[in-house]
Amino acid sequence: MTQHDAGKPHRIPFAMIGGGFGSAVGVSHRDAAQMGGVFELQAGVFSADPKRGREFGETVGVAPQRCYGTVEELVERESSRKDGIRLATIVTPNALHAPAARTLLEGGIHVMCEKPMAISRAEAVELRSIAGQRGLVFGLAHAYSGYAMVHEARALVAQGAIGRVVMLQAQYASGWASLPIGKDARRGALWRTDPAQAGPSTVLGDLGTHIHHLTRFITGLEITAVAAELTSIVPGRTVDDTAEILLRFDNGACGMMWVTMAAAGNGNELGIKVFGERGQIAWEQETPDLLTIRHVDGTVELRRRAIVANTMSAAMARRRPGQPEGFVDAFANLYRNVARHLDSATTASTDDLPVIPDARDGVLGMAFIEAAVASSSNGAAWTKIQGD
């Protein structure tokens, strides 16, 4: 019996690692996981300070005895419970992703991890290996791939609607760090601009991995090499906040990517254009219900979420026509699809499983970051991306 059996829904118990007081991403994960009654938050390590973690747990309805001080304690205690958690979501600073995930996987617990998967490709490869050996699901929080119209774009490209992909342009131009970040800034801003916690590239770890995944998800292609310049726009900043990257794909296509967290006045301007031999497809995250298809003969098609041809695209829609969907809706789709993979891990049935961002995506994401950093350090020289 699974949570998808008609008339008998049940919630999968899950925990959170991080996501306590002041964590905006923690709110998004909790809301998305519990939307539609798929998961239920039952435990967590919400803070490095056990007392503060228990205080936070009480605010989200978690019993004090299931608010733990360490990941190791959570694994030990939850593994001995008949109603113990099946999945743990990691929303800590980047440098803590791999240690937490390793402990969870070795304890037999499925993982949902914020991106990037780790702070090195070697760490990501190790986690992928452990998950594979133990038959565990490793989901990666690339929530933008949960939008219905992103799935529609993927389906159209796969069906050959624009012909062979020849070129791509993508950007993620955020303005959240367009001003200097002082010592009194929120904690998330502080660790994201600390190389020891953020990893080898702040802007690519925070934003670039999203574009990297979305590019591959929509086109079905792999990026094989990059020529990158990573820089800092804000004076005095010691980490990169902007990246300009040329791309080469495995089918011979070319592309370019602009990623910044210093675009003053911008919100969350993520967008992608895929150019084929017979036209192009364009999607923007700030208008997520709309897909623009421009044909080589000059005709333009505006496809809205209410009118989609692909079955999976329709299945991802949560709102009625005319009621715009948002980020948490897309995130909830990702959690729902992860739940289906958990069902499969139990029943050994893999029929019609939806595609989810997984450990392979995490490995390739880290390989992309490392290649871009190496390229930038070598005068933007073309640098091959190590495969999975």
C-alpha positions as CSV (number, residue, x, y, z in Angstrom):
1,M,0.0,0.0,0.0
2,T,1.4,3.4,-0.9
3,Q,0.3,7.0,-0.4
4,H,-1.0,7.0,-3.9
5,D,-3.6,4.3,-3.3
6,A,-7.0,5.8,-3.8
7,G,-9.0,6.5,-0.7
8,K,-6.2,5.5,1.7
9,P,-3.6,8.3,1.7
10,H,-0.9,8.3,4.3
11,R,1.9,10.7,5.0
12,I,5.6,9.7,4.8
13,P,7.5,10.8,7.9
14,F,10.5,13.0,7.2
15,A,13.0,15.0,9.0
16,M,15.0,18.2,8.3
17,I,18.6,18.9,8.8
18,G,18.9,22.6,9.3
19,G,16.0,24.9,8.3
20,G,15.5,26.4,11.8
21,F,14.9,30.0,12.9
22,G,15.5,32.5,10.1
23,S,15.9,29.9,7.3
24,A,13.9,31.0,4.2
25,V,14.7,27.9,2.3
26,G,13.6,25.7,5.2
27,V,10.1,27.3,5.0
28,S,10.0,26.5,1.2
29,H,11.0,22.8,1.8
30,R,8.5,22.3,4.7
31,D,5.6,23.8,2.8
32,A,6.4,21.9,-0.4
33,A,6.9,18.6,1.3
34,Q,3.7,18.7,3.2
35,M,1.6,20.2,0.4
36,G,-1.1,17.7,-0.6
37,G,-0.5,15.5,2.4
38,V,2.5,13.6,0.9
39,F,5.0,14.0,3.7
40,E,4.8,14.9,7.4
41,L,7.6,16.6,9.4
42,Q,8.2,14.3,12.4
43,A,11.9,14.9,13.4
44,G,14.9,17.1,12.8
45,V,18.3,18.6,13.7
46,F,17.1,22.2,13.3
47,S,20.1,23.9,14.8
48,A,23.7,23.2,15.9
49,D,22.4,24.3,19.3
50,P,20.2,21.5,20.6
51,K,18.2,23.8,22.9
52,R,17.5,26.2,20.0
53,G,16.7,23.3,17.8
54,R,14.0,22.0,20.3
55,E,12.5,25.5,20.6
56,F,12.2,25.7,16.8
57,G,10.8,22.2,16.6
58,E,8.0,23.1,18.9
59,T,7.0,25.9,16.5
60,V,6.5,23.5,13.7
61,G,4.8,20.7,15.7
62,V,7.7,18.3,16.2
63,A,7.8,16.5,19.5
64,P,10.8,17.6,21.7
65,Q,12.1,14.1,22.0
66,R,12.5,14.0,18.2
67,C,14.4,17.2,18.0
68,Y,18.0,16.0,18.0
69,G,21.4,17.6,18.5
70,T,23.3,15.8,15.8
71,V,22.6,13.9,12.6
72,E,24.2,10.8,14.1
73,E,21.8,10.9,17.0
74,L,18.8,11.3,14.7
75,V,19.9,8.3,12.6
76,E,20.4,6.1,15.7
77,R,17.1,7.1,17.4
78,E,14.9,7.2,14.3
79,S,16.2,3.9,13.0
80,S,15.0,2.2,16.2
81,R,11.5,3.5,15.9
82,K,8.7,1.6,14.1
83,D,7.4,5.0,13.0
84,G,10.8,6.4,12.2
85,I,11.5,8.8,9.3
86,R,12.1,7.5,5.8
87,L,13.5,10.7,4.3
88,A,15.6,13.5,5.6
89,T,15.9,16.9,3.9
90,I,19.3,18.7,4.1
91,V,19.1,22.5,4.1
92,T,22.4,23.4,5.8
93,P,25.3,25.5,4.5
94,N,26.9,23.8,1.4
95,A,29.9,22.5,3.3
96,L,27.7,20.4,5.6
97,H,25.7,18.7,2.8
98,A,28.1,15.8,2.2
99,P,28.8,14.9,5.8
100,A,25.1,14.9,6.7
101,A,24.1,13.0,3.6
102,R,26.8,10.4,4.2
103,T,25.6,9.7,7.7
104,L,21.9,9.5,6.6
105,L,22.6,7.2,3.7
106,E,24.8,4.9,5.8
107,G,21.9,4.8,8.3
108,G,19.6,3.6,5.5
109,I,17.6,6.9,5.2
110,H,16.6,8.4,1.9
111,V,17.9,11.9,1.2
112,M,16.6,15.1,-0.3
113,C,19.5,17.6,-0.5
114,E,19.7,21.3,-1.3
115,K,22.0,22.1,-4.2
116,P,24.9,21.9,-4.7
117,M,25.1,18.3,-3.6
118,A,28.6,18.8,-2.1
119,I,31.5,21.2,-2.3
120,S,33.6,18.9,-4.6
121,R,33.0,16.4,-7.3
122,A,34.8,13.7,-5.3
123,E,32.3,14.1,-2.4
124,A,29.4,13.9,-4.8
125,V,30.7,10.8,-6.4
126,E,31.1,9.1,-3.0
127,L,27.5,10.0,-2.0
128,R,26.2,8.7,-5.4
129,S,28.0,5.4,-4.8
130,I,26.7,5.0,-1.3
131,A,23.1,5.7,-2.4
132,G,23.4,3.3,-5.3
133,Q,24.9,0.5,-3.2
134,R,22.2,0.8,-0.6
135,G,19.3,1.2,-3.0
136,L,18.4,4.6,-1.6
137,V,16.8,7.6,-3.2
138,F,18.9,10.7,-3.4
139,G,16.8,13.7,-4.5
140,L,18.4,17.1,-5.3
141,A,16.4,20.3,-4.8
142,H,16.4,21.7,-8.3
143,A,12.8,22.9,-7.8
144,Y,12.6,24.8,-11.1
145,S,12.3,21.5,-12.9
146,G,9.0,21.0,-11.1
147,Y,7.1,23.7,-13.2
148,A,4.6,22.3,-15.6
149,M,5.8,24.4,-18.5
150,V,9.4,23.3,-18.0
151,H,8.2,19.7,-18.5
152,E,6.2,21.0,-21.5
153,A,9.4,22.5,-22.9
154,R,11.3,19.3,-22.3
155,A,8.6,17.3,-24.1
156,L,8.5,19.7,-27.1
157,V,12.3,19.5,-27.5
158,A,12.3,15.7,-27.3
159,Q,9.5,15.5,-29.9
160,G,11.5,17.6,-32.3
161,A,9.2,20.6,-32.3
162,I,12.1,22.9,-33.0
163,G,14.4,20.4,-34.7
164,R,17.9,19.6,-33.6
165,V,19.1,21.9,-30.8
166,V,21.9,24.2,-32.2
167,M,22.2,27.0,-29.6
168,L,21.1,27.9,-26.1
169,Q,21.0,31.1,-24.0
170,A,20.4,31.0,-20.3
171,Q,20.6,33.4,-17.4
172,Y,19.9,33.6,-13.7
173,A,20.2,37.2,-12.8
174,S,19.4,37.8,-9.1
175,G,19.9,41.0,-7.2
176,W,19.9,39.6,-3.6
177,A,23.6,40.4,-3.1
178,S,24.0,43.6,-5.2
179,L,25.1,45.5,-2.1
180,P,28.0,44.8,0.3
181,I,27.0,42.3,3.0
182,G,27.7,43.5,6.5
183,K,28.4,41.5,9.6
184,D,24.8,42.0,10.8
185,A,23.3,40.5,7.6
186,R,21.0,37.4,7.8
187,R,22.9,34.2,8.4
188,G,22.1,32.8,4.9
189,A,23.8,35.8,3.3
190,L,26.8,35.4,5.6
191,W,27.6,31.7,4.9
192,R,26.8,32.1,1.2
193,T,29.6,34.6,0.9
194,D,32.1,32.6,3.0
195,P,34.2,30.3,0.7
196,A,34.7,27.8,3.5
197,Q,31.0,27.2,3.7
198,A,29.8,28.0,0.2
199,G,32.4,26.0,-1.7
200,P,34.7,26.8,-4.7
201,S,32.2,29.2,-6.4
202,T,29.6,31.2,-4.5
203,V,27.6,32.3,-7.5
204,L,27.6,28.9,-9.3
205,G,26.9,26.9,-6.1
206,D,24.0,29.2,-5.2
207,L,22.5,29.9,-8.6
208,G,24.6,28.4,-11.4
209,T,23.8,24.8,-10.6
210,H,20.1,25.6,-11.1
211,I,20.7,26.8,-14.7
212,H,23.1,23.9,-15.4
213,H,20.4,21.4,-14.4
214,L,17.6,23.2,-16.2
215,T,19.6,23.4,-19.4
216,R,20.3,19.7,-19.3
217,F,16.7,18.8,-18.2
218,I,15.0,20.7,-21.0
219,T,17.4,19.8,-23.9
220,G,18.4,16.3,-22.9
221,L,22.0,17.3,-23.8
222,E,25.1,17.3,-21.7
223,I,27.5,20.3,-21.5
224,T,31.0,18.9,-22.3
225,A,33.2,22.0,-22.0
226,V,33.1,25.6,-20.7
227,A,35.0,28.8,-21.2
228,A,34.3,30.9,-18.0
229,E,35.0,34.1,-16.4
230,L,34.1,34.4,-12.7
231,T,34.4,37.8,-11.1
232,S,33.0,40.0,-8.3
233,I,31.0,43.1,-9.2
234,V,30.7,44.4,-5.6
235,P,33.8,46.2,-4.4
236,G,35.6,44.5,-1.6
237,R,33.8,41.2,-2.0
238,T,36.2,38.2,-1.7
239,V,34.0,35.7,-3.4
240,D,32.6,35.6,-7.0
241,D,29.2,37.0,-7.5
242,T,29.0,36.9,-11.3
243,A,29.8,34.3,-14.0
244,E,29.8,34.6,-17.8
245,I,30.2,31.2,-19.4
246,L,30.4,29.9,-23.0
247,L,29.1,26.3,-23.4
248,R,29.7,23.4,-25.7
249,F,27.2,20.5,-25.8
250,D,27.6,16.9,-26.7
251,N,25.6,17.2,-30.0
252,G,27.8,20.1,-31.3
253,A,25.5,22.9,-30.1
254,C,26.9,26.0,-28.5
255,G,25.5,28.2,-25.8
256,M,26.1,30.9,-23.2
257,M,25.2,31.4,-19.6
258,W,25.1,34.5,-17.4
259,V,24.7,34.0,-13.7
260,T,24.9,36.8,-11.1
261,M,23.6,37.6,-7.6
262,A,24.6,41.2,-8.0
263,A,22.1,42.5,-10.6
264,A,20.7,45.5,-8.8
265,G,17.0,45.7,-8.8
266,N,16.4,42.2,-10.0
267,G,14.4,39.6,-8.2
268,N,14.7,36.1,-9.4
269,E,15.2,36.5,-13.1
270,L,15.8,33.0,-14.4
271,G,15.2,32.3,-18.0
272,I,16.2,30.0,-20.9
273,K,16.0,30.1,-24.7
274,V,16.6,26.9,-26.7
275,F,17.2,27.4,-30.4
276,G,16.7,24.6,-32.8
277,E,17.0,24.4,-36.6
278,R,13.3,25.2,-37.0
279,G,12.5,27.6,-34.2
280,Q,13.0,28.3,-30.5
281,I,11.4,27.7,-27.1
282,A,11.6,30.3,-24.3
283,W,10.6,30.1,-20.6
284,E,11.0,32.5,-17.7
285,Q,10.6,31.7,-14.1
286,E,8.9,35.0,-13.2
287,T,6.1,34.2,-15.7
288,P,6.1,30.4,-15.2
289,D,2.7,29.6,-16.7
290,L,3.8,30.8,-20.2
291,L,5.9,29.1,-22.8
292,T,6.8,31.0,-26.0
293,I,7.5,29.1,-29.2
294,R,8.8,31.0,-32.1
295,H,8.9,29.2,-35.5
296,V,11.4,29.8,-38.3
297,D,8.5,31.1,-40.5
298,G,7.9,34.0,-38.1
299,T,4.8,32.6,-36.4
300,V,4.7,32.8,-32.6
301,E,2.8,30.5,-30.3
302,L,2.1,31.4,-26.7
303,R,1.3,28.2,-24.8
304,R,-0.2,28.6,-21.4
305,R,-0.4,26.0,-18.6
306,A,-4.1,25.5,-19.2
307,I,-3.3,24.1,-22.7
308,V,-0.6,21.5,-22.6
309,A,-0.2,18.5,-24.9
310,N,2.2,16.4,-22.8
311,T,0.7,14.1,-20.1
312,M,3.5,14.7,-17.6
313,S,3.2,18.5,-18.1
314,A,-0.5,18.2,-17.3
315,A,0.2,16.1,-14.3
316,M,2.4,18.8,-12.8
317,A,-0.3,21.4,-12.9
318,R,-1.7,22.1,-9.4
319,R,-3.9,25.2,-10.0
320,R,-6.9,25.9,-12.1
321,P,-6.5,27.8,-15.4
322,G,-6.1,31.5,-14.6
323,Q,-4.7,30.9,-11.1
324,P,-1.0,31.3,-11.4
325,E,1.3,28.7,-10.0
326,G,4.4,29.5,-8.0
327,F,7.7,28.3,-6.7
328,V,6.3,26.2,-3.8
329,D,3.9,24.5,-6.3
330,A,6.9,23.5,-8.4
331,F,8.8,22.4,-5.3
332,A,5.8,20.4,-4.1
333,N,5.8,18.6,-7.5
334,L,9.4,17.6,-6.9
335,Y,8.6,16.2,-3.4
336,R,5.6,14.3,-4.8
337,N,7.8,12.7,-7.5
338,V,10.5,11.9,-4.9
339,A,7.7,10.1,-2.9
340,R,6.9,8.0,-5.9
341,H,10.6,7.0,-6.1
342,L,10.4,6.0,-2.4
343,D,7.4,3.8,-3.2
344,S,9.5,2.2,-5.9
345,A,12.3,1.6,-3.6
346,T,9.9,-0.4,-1.4
347,T,7.9,-2.2,-4.1
348,A,10.6,-2.7,-6.7
349,S,8.2,-1.2,-9.3
350,T,9.8,1.4,-11.6
351,D,7.0,1.7,-14.1
352,D,6.3,5.2,-15.3
353,L,8.4,6.9,-12.6
354,P,8.8,10.6,-13.2
355,V,12.3,12.0,-13.7
356,I,13.7,13.7,-10.6
357,P,17.0,15.6,-10.1
358,D,19.2,12.9,-8.5
359,A,22.7,12.1,-7.4
360,R,24.0,11.9,-11.0
361,D,22.8,15.5,-11.5
362,G,24.6,16.4,-8.3
363,V,27.9,14.9,-9.6
364,L,27.6,16.6,-12.9
365,G,26.7,19.9,-11.2
366,M,29.9,19.8,-9.2
367,A,31.9,18.8,-12.2
368,F,30.5,21.9,-14.0
369,I,31.5,24.2,-11.1
370,E,35.0,22.8,-10.9
371,A,35.5,23.1,-14.7
372,A,34.2,26.7,-14.7
373,V,36.5,27.6,-11.7
374,A,39.5,26.0,-13.5
375,S,38.7,27.8,-16.8
376,S,38.4,31.2,-15.1
377,S,41.7,30.6,-13.3
378,N,43.3,29.9,-16.7
379,G,42.2,33.0,-18.6
380,A,38.8,31.6,-19.6
381,A,40.4,28.8,-21.5
382,W,38.1,26.1,-22.8
383,T,38.0,23.4,-20.1
384,K,36.4,19.9,-20.4
385,I,33.8,18.9,-17.9
386,Q,34.5,15.6,-16.2
387,G,31.7,13.1,-16.8
388,D,29.7,11.1,-14.3
